[in-house]
Amino acid sequence: MGFTPSDLEGGDGRVEQLPHAHRFEVVRQQLPDTRQVARTLVPLGRVAPHQQAGLGARLGGLARGETGAVRVTTGATSVRHFMSEAVVAFRDRPAGAVLEFRTEISGRSCFDALAEGAVDLAWVTVGAPVRGVEQRTVVELPWVLAVRADDPSARRSRITPADLAGGGHIRLPENSSSRTRLDTAFARLGVRLTSDTGVADGETAILLAGIGMGRAVVPALPGQAATGPVRFLPLPELPPLPVGWAVRRWTALNLPARPFAGLIEEQHGAA
């Protein structure tokens, strides 16, 4: 069944064929602008039956005057480094929407949450196309080598990938997109790293580098300053890591989610 938001706002009779469509008139009577209703009903006719209940519930919330929630999934590190300022700015807006965060440990888990309809936005490493998902790069992160301040490498003016060959490295989690990108880049450069230390996230890798457990190649995150025992050395020869938003469909994204996504893009600069 195909129709557009304009069809819905004009009172298209096909709406009555959808489950939960009886709520449409109730919502129309209570909201002067029915575009938000249209964006809810359009995907309702296109998703699997088991996902329609969630969209129907959203209509019920609109009928009660609720402005909705922005449901976001990503890792805890991304929330801290990319979203803290946007959360404060969004909270201070008079929109009335609430933010709900669902933390995951991998990009795959974030994509699964999107496919299930459990979230509206996912902040991920942008990579190969994923069926049913639209990805948008917001920023490209350069790679840096995290070392202890008294490490011999910390005194060098320039580090190349070839300088990293050998052992003593703290490896990123194998199931992470950043690890896959990094391994691919090193393979193309003919550089082989060995390691006997693994971590669940980049921040733990930096912590271990600071106590002398080894060296770690990690993305340079916003607000990640060299403090205490850790130094970050640029690795410009490695291709940057693209990160950004993933959604089911930008045209169907609920109204509160759009300004929040825009805040992140404004603060970190669209790639």
Buried (B, 14 or more C-beta within 10 A) or exposed (E): EEBEBEBBBEEBEEBEEBEBBEBBBBBBEEBEEBEBBBBBBBBBBBBEEEBBEEBBEBBEBBBEEEBBBBBBBBBEBBBBBBBEBBBEBBEEEEBEBBBEBBBBBBBBBBBBBBBEBBBBBBBBBBBEEBEEBBBBEBBBBBBBBBBBEEBEBBEEEEBBBEBBBEEBBBBBBEEBBBBBBBBEBBEEBEBEBEBEBBBEBBBBBBBBBBEEBBBBBBBBBEEBEBEEBBBBBEBEBBBBBBBBBBBBEEEBBBBBBBBBBEBBBEBBEEB
